[in-house]
């Protein structure tokens, strides 16, 4: 490139000849003007965006509307047809069933019959609310359960080595070999696992009936010795199996007729039955589902101390059946026992199952002290779940009623 021929002096001269530029505006006014222009551009832009978005949405709706409407109409028609068919089937089925049971009834008679059935159901519901003994469901075994039935008792063992007494109701049959044979037969059918228990029965040995006693000959190599917990469970399993029968004692022997020797207990010759043990009953749930009323097998000495102990279980696995806010006083004599609730008990204010566990737990605790009847006082309801609180109530034959298929 050619070297510029302009000199600094020439350039300065040209600059001096330029006209003078002046601006009377202040910097503040210039800045304000720029801000106004920017706001105008932003407002215009914001106005354009919603318009464009709305146009896009309308375009999409126009494109999709026909297919969506067609699908909706098809589904609605299918549902309508299905509902119509179900309604028709139900109506036909109900009419057929009613005509089967009442072939001579006309429409008006069928309506009248329906009204009568509803009235009957309503009456039963009222009777249940009033505490009358309608379809009473109790936890323990009572005399009314044995009308045409037999019963057999067993001592189940939980995984925590807790012995649990149960009373199995069995249809009365002609047992040629006696009830003891049936006792052993049912022992092999007990669904112990589904009840949260160990597979413990039938016991390893042979039972024979004697003169008001049971003779139990242990199998060789039996698993009932080795620790105090194992021997405790075995002892109470035998005890619970026969304590409610017309038997005075269980005699144990080895195959050679000698007295069995246990590692913790030592000699174990017999178990005395039908004794007053003055024990307290608690609630026990081995698997969180099944609920059993069980004794703690601690002799409290008398009924008052036993009922007092019911509110404070000695073992963590047991729960009290008496709510903390319910207080009880006990008066007893040789034959009569009265349990009085210090504050009037509205039994229907409690959960049905909890109320039943409390009443039957008290009855079973009373039975363990030899009482055959208990008078309850200061209960708001005169009748409830088959119990008539106006009269002394008979104690159960045995706890934890169960039924098996024959």
Secondary structure, DSSP 4 states (H G I P E B T S, - for coil): -PPP---HHHHHHHHHHSPP------HHHHHHHHHHHHHHHHHHHHHHHHHHHHHHHHHHHHHHHHHHHHHHHHHHHHHHHHHHHHHHHHHHHHHHHHHHH-TT--HHHHHHHHHHHHHHHHHHHHHHHTT--SS---SSB-GGGGTTEEEEEEEEEBTT--EEEEEEEEE----TT-HHHHHHHHHTT--TGGGTB----S-SEEEEE-SSEEEEEEPTT-SS-SSHHHHHHHHHHHHHHHTTSS--EEEEE-TTSPPPEETTTEE--EEE-S------EEEE-SSSS--EEEE-----SSHHHHHHHTTS-SSTT-B-SS-TT--EEEEE-SS-EEEEEEEEE-GGGS-HHHHHHHHHHHHHHHHHTT-SEEEEEEES-SEETTEETTSPEEPPSBSSEEE---
